Amino acid sequence: MRRSLVKRKTRETTINAGVRIDGTGSAKIVTGIGFFDHLLESFAKHGLFDIVLVAKGDLHVDQHHTVEDTGLALGKAFDRALGARKGIERAGCFVFPMDEALAYCAIDLSGRPFLRMQGSFRGRTIGELECALLQDFFQGFATALKANIHIKILTGRSDHHKAEVMFKACAKALKQACTIVPRARKKIPSTKGKL
């Protein structure tokens, strides 16, 4: 079973993250930021990942440490669950629509962290989540997962829809990248022989 548990503790946050890659989409998420929980639950559901994540952060300061460190912890949990990454598809991409919103995500589990995120929001917050922190989440996630991630909001009016469709597209792209290719089950998907 491709699963892992990660604990990240700093002076600013304590985060416990559990991931099962080959799951059913169940999620138990508590971060103290309601809309952020909703986005992570959507990510689990559409990627068919089982995720248990509890984050306690210094929300009295602001949301930055909680959101960024959640990305780092979740990325590390996926990295550990993937192990040597033998037999995986390695790359995945998906375009996800949600009413008037449309987002694209491409992922390469290359071992080299990189994030490019494009898109804008009309407001400063969605619910109580600060929109600018979505980039910090994905940066932390890409860094700890050691993945190239490209996300672009192609169109949309509702900030809620634009944020949610980013997470859904990312989940679908990651699910594809994590898929085991039966005929290459014991092989590293790289000409270098290592990811």
Stockholm file with secondary structure:
# STOCKHOLM 1.0

chainA/1-195         MRRSLVKRKTRETTINAGVRIDGTGSAKIVTGIGFFDHLLESFAKHGLFDIVLVAKGDLHVDQHHTVEDTGLALGKAFDRALGARKGIERAGCFVFPMDEALAYCAIDLSGRPFLRMQGSFRGRTIGELECALLQDFFQGFATALKANIHIKILTGRSDHHKAEVMFKACAKALKQACTIVPRARKKIPSTKGKL
#=GR chainA/1-195 SS CCEEEEEEECSSEEEEEEEESSSCSCEEEECSCHHHHHHHHHHHHHHTCEEEEEEEECTTTCSHHHHHHHHHHHHHHHHHHHTTCTTBCCEEEEEEEETTEEEEEEEECSSCCEEEEECCCSSSEETTEETTHHHHHHHHHHHHHTCEEEEEEEECSCHHHHHHHHHHHHHHHHHHHHCBCGGGTTSCSSTTSCC
#=GC SS_cons         CCEEEEEEECSSEEEEEEEESSSCSCEEEECSCHHHHHHHHHHHHHHTCEEEEEEEECTTTCSHHHHHHHHHHHHHHHHHHHTTCTTBCCEEEEEEEETTEEEEEEEECSSCCEEEEECCCSSSEETTEETTHHHHHHHHHHHHHTCEEEEEEEECSCHHHHHHHHHHHHHHHHHHHHCBCGGGTTSCSSTTSCC
//
